[in-house]
Amino acid sequence: MKKVAIFTEGQTELIFVRELLLRLIDPSKMRLECMELLADRMTPVPYPHICPNPELYFLIVNVRGDEAVISNIREQEKSLVEKSGYEKILGLRDLYCDDYRRLSPSGINESVSKQLIQSRNSTIQNMNYPNRIKLHFAIMEIEAWFLAMYNIFQKIDSRLTNDFIQEKLGIDLKNIDPQTEFFKPSEQVNDIFLLCERRYDKKIGDCELICSRMELVDFDNAKENGRCKNFDAFYQEIRGDG
């Protein structure tokens, strides 16, 4: 059985990864467990997926903090590989963080993005098993990936068509790359939610509402015309395991 651990910075990423796995990988071949780090202890998140004889085992861990992704991978890599037999350890976090705001308070800066990504990846290269570890960044936040799935909001409320969103907010979701367009994409998701008298506050219910609507065609939409390259890289990573 192949074992993969995925460390996420928060509950939004955990829910997203869980739902992505359930759509990309045959459920009859996969066992999936979710955990949350609380006071340095792993606490189960109630949403396991268990099958009798899995070929793949995925552990998703919400470490509750962007920089905590790398630190927890560093602390646990030897145990995961040597004692538990994990073949791959992935990290998923937003690029938007305190360091980014300090270095580029006014918006997206490509050189700052490269600097921060290279810095974090260099930390991985100094670990014991760098060839088994891969860090993925959502630029600037994972909500950019939601925005790239431009038909998903209409599944939440029939009023939220692309034309309606463009008319009200001036955002053409089908023809922009949210990873390069928005410094804090969660704000744009909230603006869209407000159009149908909702709020997006990154709460569990908000994340479940969006991610439960995801379909394979939405993933294709997010990647079309070379958009959201970081999503495409993470998508290909997960699909390769299946």
N, C-alpha and C positions, 0 to 999 in steps of 0.2 A: 504494500500500500504506500503510495506516494504521499508525503506529508508536507504541507505548505502552511507557514504562519504569516499572517498579515497584521501589522501593527498600524492602527489608524490614530489620528490626532484627536478625534472626537466621535460623538454618536452619529452625526450626519454621515461621516465617512464610513463608519461601521455598517449602518443601514444600507448605504449605497453599495458597498462591496458585497454584502449579504445578498441583496437582490440581483446584483450583476451575476454573481455565481449561480444563483438559482435559475437564471435565464440562459446562461452560456454553457452550462455543464449538465449533462444528463443526471437528473436527480437520483436515478437508480444506481449510479456509480459513485455517489459522493456522500460523505459524512461531513457535516458542518456544525461547528460550535462557536459561540460568541462569548467573549469575556470582557469584563470591565475592570480596570485597575483602580482600586479604592484603598487608600491608606496602605499602599504597597502590597496589597493582597488581590489575587485574581478572584473576581466574583462573577458567576455565570449570569449571562444575559438571557432571559427566557425566550429563546427562539432557536432551538436546536433542529437540525435536519439529520435524521438518522436512517440509514438503509442497512440491510442485513450483512452484506459482504462488499463494503466499499472498496473501490480502486483508488480513491482519492480522499484525503482527509484535510480539511481546511480549518484552521484556528484563526479567528479574527479577534484581535485584542484592541479595545479602546483605551488608550493610555492617558487621555484627558489632558492634552497639551501638545502644541506643535513641536517644541524642542524635545519633549519627552519621547517622541518616536525613536530618534536615534539613540538616546541614552538607554532606553529599555531594550532596544535591539542589542546594544553593546553589552548590557548586563546579562542578557539571557542567551546570546548566540551559542556559547559553548554548551550549555545545558541542552538547548534545543537540538543542536546537531549531534553532540556526542552521546547524550543520554536518551533523547527522544527520537532521534533518527529523522529529523526534518531535512529535506533536500533543498528547500528554498525558504528564505525569509524576506518578506517584502515590507516596505514602509510606505504609507500614503499620508501625505500632509499637504496643507495649503502653503503656498509661497508667501502669502500675506501674513506678516508677523511683526513683532516689535522691532526687530532689526531692520526689516524692510522700511517701515515707517520712519525710522531714525535716519536711514541712508537716503531715502527718497520720499519725503513727506508729501510731495505734490502729486505723485502718480507713478505709473509704471515706467521703469527705467531698465532698458535691456541689459546694460552693463551691470547694474545692481542685481538683476535677476541671475545673470551668469555667475557673478561673484558669490552669491549666497548658495546657489546650487553646487558650484565647485567646492566651496568650503565644506558643505555637509557631505558631499561624496568623498572628499579626501579623508574625512573621519572614518568612513566605512572601509576605505583601503587600508587603514591601520588596524582593523579588527582581525580576529583569528581566521575567519572564514569569509573574506570579501567576495570570493567567487560564488557564494551562495546567497549573497545579500544584494538587494536592489531597492533603491529609494526612488519613489515616484512623487512628483509635485503636481498639485492642481494649481494652475496659474489663473487668477491670483487666489481664488477660492474654489472649492468644489462646486459651488453654485454656478460657476461659469459653464460647467458641464451640463447642468440642468438647463441653462439658457440655450445652449447649443442644441438641445433636444427640443426644437422649436415648436413641435406639436403637442408637447406634454401638458402644457397649461390648459389647452382646450379640453383635455380629458378630465381636468379638475373642475372646470366651469365652462360650459359651452360658449359663454360670451368671450372667452379669452382666445380669440383667433389671432393669427399673426397680423392681419389687417387692423383689427381693433387695437392691439398693443401698439402697433406702429402709429396709428392715428392719435392715440391718447398720450403715448410716451416718446414718440419719435424714434423708437428702436425697431430696426428691421432684423428680427432674430434670424431669419433664414439666410441673410446675406452678410452677416458680420461674424467675426471670430471673437467670441466673448473673452477669450484668454488674452487678447491684445487690446480689447476695447474698454474693459471695466477694471478699475483699481480695486473695488470692493463689490463684486458681483452680487453678494447677498442683498445689497441695497436695491439692486434692480429687480431681484426676485420679489422682494417685499413690495416694491412699487407695482409690480404686476398683480400680486395678491390683493393689494388695496383696490384695484379696479373691480374686484368682485366681493368687496367688503370683508376681506380676510386680512390677516397679518402673517408675515413670515418672520419668526423669531428664532429659528434654528431649534425649536423644541422637537421632541420626539414625534409628536403628532404631525408637525409640518413636514418633517423628513419622510415619515411613512406615507403621507399623502402623496408626495411627489414620486418617491421611489416605487411605490406599489403600482403606479401607472406605467412604469417603464416597460417597453417592449423592444424586441430586437431591431425593429425599424427605427426606433429612437436612437439607438446606438449608431446605426448607419447614418442617420441625419446629422448627428454630432460630428461625424468624421468626414462628411462629404466636402469635396473641394479643398481638401487639405486643412480643414479647420480643426481646432482643438488637438494639436499634435500630442500633447501630453496625455489627453484622454485616450487617444489612439494607441499610444505606447502601453498604457496600463491595460487597455482592452486586449491588445495582442498578447501581453504577458499572461493574463488570466486565461484567454482562449487557448494558449499554448499548453497550459496544464491539463485542459480537458481533452 
